[in-house]
Amino acid sequence: MNLSKIILLIILGAFLVACGSSPPENMVDTPTQESNTSGESGEAGDSSETAAPTEEPTETSTQEIEVSEDIQESDEVTETPEPEESSPLLIGPAPRTHSTMHYNPVLERVVMASGYSCENTWSFNDMDLNDAWAFNVEEESWEYLGELNVPNPFNQGYDAESERVIYLTYGPIETWAYDPTSGEAQNMEPADQPPETLITLRLFGVPLAYDSESDRLILFGGGERPGLNHDQTWAYDYNTNTWEHMQPESGPSERAFHSMVYDAESDRVILWGGLQEGGTDNMVWAYDYNTNSWEGLENTNGPEEHYERFGMVYHPPSDRIFLYSGFREGIGSQEEFIFEPATWSYDYNTNTWEEILTETNPGKRTMYSMAYDENADKIVLFSGEQTSKYAADLTTAVWLFDPVTLEWNDVSKELVGCP
């Protein structure tokens, strides 16, 4: 609005006031109203008084425009921005050791749970992490499943027939069944189970392997340290909620921190490695539940010395077992434990080993969790310790191994380590 128009409106308004009538609403201009209210004399007909208001509307109009622009700028600042696509692993489980992992065919995901955190690594206290997570291989992302609600779930195996994860816990020894789809956990309280004398040993470092043909979970060995390990073979049936002490005539020597997997094509539970006082034999052992017998096989071109605290999985399409190394017991202090990052495959039918040379691998690592994802045809490895068995040098590292191309791939995106 130009200055002449403003002056004309003011004169018109003054004339109407003098005549005792109000201006029509549609004729009221905001700048004119403000000039009337801002004038101090109160005499609208005084031309000397109206000179000042004629300048004020212009300034006021400018201020209104500036304020409007400020508001517009403020709106732009406070407007919620479009969320940026973040790295898939920015949200996921904390770094840990001694976690458990299995493939869940119902969820079509690898499920990882529990473990010791950075602050509690090798404290031998109760496990301070009791969460459960599912890893999506295709999207390379984690999904939180909730609290596990199973106390100290050190050993586990997935019962495919009942769609339950069976945990054998320590302190005291208990048998728990966990349903990953509902998140419910139940203390099974079987009438009989591994004897109370093993409670002090806590079945430390013992795996469970699921024999799908017999619908049994097989347990062997376990213990707390050399000299306190045992060589017992047990089988658990979820349907009848019973543990059976198998007592075969012969079998592997007592040990802990070994690995066991079920070879579905051969219907055998395969065992290798572990810790024993004076050293563990380097043989491969195969257990047949139907005959309740162990078979010892000489190590043919395999690792020269056994590993401890390592992962081993069975790959059905190739009918081979894949292993990633842990460490070998050193002599003296814990810093002398020997790490040899290596990937191996084993064929039970021919009793042959093959070392797989890859351009990259997860490096020095022990007490990680590892499982085969049937849907994605990949092996997933998560977290673990990187130097010695007592060091809290953990990260959220996730590695995938392709059993077809025989390559490792780091899909961690964003690493979170110990403080």
N, C-alpha and C positions, 0 to 999 in steps of 0.2 A: 504494500500500500504506500503511495507516495505522500509527500508532505501536504500538498494542497488538498488532497482528499480528506486527510486527518483533520486539517483546520476546518474544512467545510462541515464535517460531522460534529465537531465540537461546537461550532456556532449554531448548528441546527439543534443540538442537544440543549444549549443554553436558552435558545428561543422557546423550546417546548417547556423547559422548567419554568420559565417566566410566565408562560401561559397556564401553568398548573396542571399539565398533563404529562404522563410518562411516555417515553419513546417505545415504539413497537418492539417486541422481542426480536423479531427477525432483522431489526435495524441496529441492534446492539452489537458493537464491535469490541472485541476484547481489549484492544489497545485503548479505546475511548473510555471504557469502564475503568481501566487502571489509571488513566490520567485524572479522572474525576476523583477517585478515592485517594490518589496520591497528592492532590493539591492541598496546600495547607490553609489557604484563605477561605475556602468554602464558598466564594462568590464566583460562580461559573461565568457571569457576564463580563467580568473584568478582563479586557484584552491583554493587559500587562501581566495578569496572572496566568493566562492561558498560553503565553509564550513558552514558559518552562515545560508545562505538560506536553506541548507539541513535540519537544525533544525526547521526553521520557518514553512515549510509546515506541519510538523508533529503537531506543536502547533496549526497552523491555522486549520488543519483538526479537531483537538480535539475541538477547539472553535466552528467550524461549527456544530459539532455533539451536543455540549452543547447548542448552540443557537437553533438548530433544536428541541432539547428536551424541551428547554424553551418555544419555540413557541407552541409545542404540548401541554405542560402543560397549557399555556395561553389559547389555544383553548378550553381545557377542562374546564377551569374556566369560560370563557365567553360564552360557549355554553348554549343556552336557555334550562333550565331543564324542564322535563316533569311536567305539572301542577299537583299539588297534589289535591286530592278531598277534598274540604273544607266543613265545616258544612253548611247545607242548609240555615240556618238563619243568617249567617254572613253578608249576603247582604239582606236587607229588610227595612221595614218602621221604622222610628224613634219612640221611645216611645212617647205616647200621651194619652190624655183624650178627652172625648166627640166625639170620632170618630163614623162614621156610618158604618154599615155592612149589606150586603144582599147576598143571593145566586143567582148567575146568571146562569140559565139553558143553555144559549147559550155557554158561556165560560166553563160551568161545573166547576165553581170555586166560592168560597166565595170572594166577593169583599169588601175591606175595604178602606175608604177614609176620608180625612180631619181630623180636630181635633186641639186641643191646644198642643203646645210643652211644654217641661219642663220649658222654660223661660216664657211662656205665660199662664200657668195654672191658671184658675179662675181670669184672669185679666179683663174679660168682655170687652176686646177689640175685634177687628176682629180676626177670626181664622187665625193663622199664618201658618198652614199646609193645603195645598190644593192639595195633591197628591192622586193618586188612585193605589191600589195594589190588585193583585189576589193571593189567597193562594191555593196551590196544596196540598191537604190532603195526597194523596198517597206518594208524594215525600217529604212532609213536607218542602216545599220551597215557597218563594215569587216570584212573577213576577211583575215588575213595569209597570203600564199601562199608565203612563203619568200624566200630570196636570189635575185636575178635572175642573178647570175654572168655578166653581160655587161659588159665594161669600157667605161665612158664611152658609154652608149647615147643619144647626142644625138638621133638621128633614127630614126623607126620608122613602120611601116605594117603593118596586119594583113592577111595573105594568107588569105582565107576558104577557098580551095580546099584549101590544105595545112594549114589550121588552125595556122598559125605566125605569130608576130610577127617581122618582119624588121627588124633594126637595122643601121644604117650608123654605125659608131663612128669616133671620131677618135683620133689619136695612137698607132699609125698607123691609117689607114683600113682597117677590116675589115668584113666582112659576117657577121652572126650571125643564127641562127634560134632562137627561143625558143618552147617549148611550154608555155603557161600551165597546162594540165591536169596535166602531169607535172612541171613545174618544170625541165625539162632545157633547156640551152642549148648550141648547137653553133656553132663557128667554121666557116663554110662554105668559106672559102678558095677562092673562084672563080678561074679562070685569068686572067680579065680583070675589071677593075672601074674606077671612076673613077680617073683617072691619079694617079701619085705626086706630081705637081706640086700637087695639091689638098690634100696632107697638111698643108702649112704653113697652108692656109686652114681646115683642119679641117671643111670643109663646114658652117661655123657658121651656125645659124639656117636650115636648109633642111628642109622637110617632105617626107614621102613619102606619096603618095596611091595607093590600090589600085584599079586598073581591073579590076573583076570580070569584065567581058565578055571582055577579052583576057588575064586572069589574069596581069597584070603590075603591078609597083610602079613608079610614075613619080616621078622626081626632077628638080627643076629648081633651078638657081641655088645659092646658098650662098656663104659667104665668112666673113671675119673682121671686116672693117670697110670703110667706103666706100673705093673705089678698089681693093679686093682681092677684090671679089665676081666671080662668073662667071655666064654665061648658057647653060650646057650643059644638055641634056636627056638623061636616061638612063632605061633601063627594065631591071628585074630580073625574071628568071624563076626561081622557086624550083625548079621541076621539073627544069630543066636546069642550075641553079646558074650562070647566066650573066648578066652585065651587058652591055647593048648601048648604045653611044653613038649616039643617034638622029640627030643632026645635021639637024634640019629646016631648010628654006631661010630661015625667019624666025621670030621669036618675041619674047617679052618681053625687056626690057633686063636686064642683070645686076643681081642684087639678093640680099638676105638678109632673114631675119626676116619673110618673107611667109607666107601660108597657102594651102594647096591642098586641095581635096576632090574626090571623084568624084561626078558627077551621073549616077546610074544610069539614069534615064529618058532622058537625052539622050546617054548614053555619051560624056561629056566630063569631063576633069579641069579644074576651074575654079580659077584663080589670081587673087589680088588682093593689093595692098599690098606692104609691104616697104621695105627701106632701100637707097638707092643714093647715090653721091656726086652732089651737086647736086640730089637729090630724085628720087623714083620717079614714073613716070607713074601716073595715077589710073585707068587703063583696067582692064577685066576681060578676062582672057585664058582661052581655052578650048582644050584640047589633045585632038586625036583621034589615038589610037595607031594606028588602022587606016590612016589616011592620012598619019601622021607630020607633022601640020601644026598650027600654032597660029593661032587666030583672035583678033584684037583687037577688043574692043567698047567703044564710048564709055560712060563712066559716066553713066547717066541717073538724075538725082535721088538719087544716092547720097551717101556721105560726101564732103564737099568736099575733104578731103585724106586721103591714105592713112594707115593705121595700121601700126604695127610691133609685133611680139611679141604677137600676139593670136590668138584661137581662132576657127575656122570649121568648121561641121559641116553635113552634108547630111541633110535630113529626108525620107525616101522617101514617106510618106503625103501630104504636101502638095507634094512635088516642089519644095521650096524650100531654099535655103541660109541658115542662121542664123549670124550673126556677133556676137561681143561685142568691144567695142573694147579696144585696148591703149593705146598712147600715140602722139602725134605728136612728131617730133623738134623740140625747141625750139632757140633760138639762145643760145649761150653755155654756161653751166655746166649740170651735170646737174640742178640744182634747177629749171631752166626748161623741162624736158621737159613737154609739155602732155598732160594726161590729160583725156579727154572720155568719161565713162561713157555708153555708148549701146549699144542692141541694134538690129540691122538684119536684114532678110531680103532675099534676092536671088533673082529668078526668071530663069533663063537663057533660057527660051523667049520671054519678052517683053523680056528685057534691062532689067528694072526693079528698082529698089531701093525699099524701104519702111522708114522708121524706126519702130520699135515703142516706144511710150511706155508705160512701166510705173510703177506706184506705188513700187516698190523694185527695186534691182538690186545686183549685187556691188560697185558703187562703183569707185573708182580701182584698177585692177589690170592687171598685165602679167606675162608669162612664167608664166601659169597653165597648167593642163592641162584639156582639155575634150573630151568625146566624147558621142555619141548612144547612149542605151540603147534598143535596138530592143524589148526585152521590156517595158519599163516605159513606152515612148514619152515619155521625158524626156531632156533634155540635162543632163549633169553637169559642173560646173565645180569645180575644186579648187585651193586655195592660191594661190600667186603673190605678186608684190610689189605693194605698195599705194601707193607714192609715187614713187620714182625707180628707175631700172634698177640703181642701185648700192646701194640701201638694203636692209638685211636686216630689213625689216618684214613678216615672213611670219606667217601663222596657218594653222590647220587648217580654215579656212572651207570649207564645202561648200554649193554653191548648185545648185538644180534649176530648169531652165526648161521650162515646158510649151508645146510648139509649137502646141497647140490653143487653150488659154486665153490664151496669150501673156503669161504671168506668171512672175516669178522668185520662188523661195521659199528662204529660208535654213534649211537643215536641220542646221546645225553643232552644235546642242545645247550643246556645251562647246568653247570656243575655247582653243587652246594657241598661244602666240606665242613669239617669240624672247626669250631672257633679256635 
